[in-house]
Amino acid sequence: MNQQKDITDRTFNFAVRIVNLCKVLDEKPGVRRVLYKQLIRSGTSIGANVEESQSAQSKADFVHKLEISLKEARETRY
């Protein structure tokens, strides 16, 4: 259970950092503003899907939600 709490805390903190970064990116027009919109979607989706996995209806549902989180993390890293 402690590990589950750890991943939810870590992904929440990551989402907070993404939001703060996006605030800076949004300050100036141009490419930065275009990028921040996608970054905020994918970066905050990681934690949202991890949180949702905690109340999955089955093991398959749990795995599926974590796989979505992984895809979002890869997109954010890119």
N, C-alpha and C positions, 0 to 999 in steps of 0.2 A: 504494500500500500504506500509506503514511503517513496518508492520510485515513481509511482503514478503521480503523487503530489509533486514530486520534483519536476517531472516533464510538464505538468500543467503550469507550474510556477515559471519554469524557464521559458515556455512558449508565450506566456502572458508578458513577461518582462521583455522578450524579444519584440512583441507587438508594440509595446510602449516605446521602445527604441525606434522602431520603424515609423511610428506616428511622429515622433520628435524629428527624425530625419526628414520626413516628408514636409513638415512645417517649414524647414529651411529651404527645401527644394522648391516649394511653392512661392517663395518670396520674389522670385524673378521669372519673367516670361521666357518662353522658348522651350528648348528640349527638356530642361529640368522639370517644367510643369507637366509636360506630357508623360515623362517617366514616373513622376511621383504618383500619378493616378493608378498606374498598374502596380507599382511597388506597394502601395498601401493596401490594395486588394489582396495580392498574393501573400504579403508579409503578415497581415493580420488573420488571414484565413488559416494559417498553420495552427495557431493556438485555438481558433474556433473549432476546428475539426478534431483536435486532440481533446478538447473539452467535451465535444459531442460524443466522442468515442467512449467516454466514461459512463455513459448511460445507453450503450449499445444494446440492441435487443437480442443479439446472438454473437457468437464468436466471429462468425463471418462478417457481420455488420461492424464489429469492433475493428477487425483487420482492414476492412474496406475504408473506414474513416481514417485510419492511420496511414493507409496508402495514399489517400487524397492529401493528407498533411505532408507526406513525403514529396509528392508531386509539386505542391505549392512551395515547399522549401527549395526544391531544385529550381523552380521558376524564379523565386526571389533571389537566389544566389546568382543566377544568370544575369 
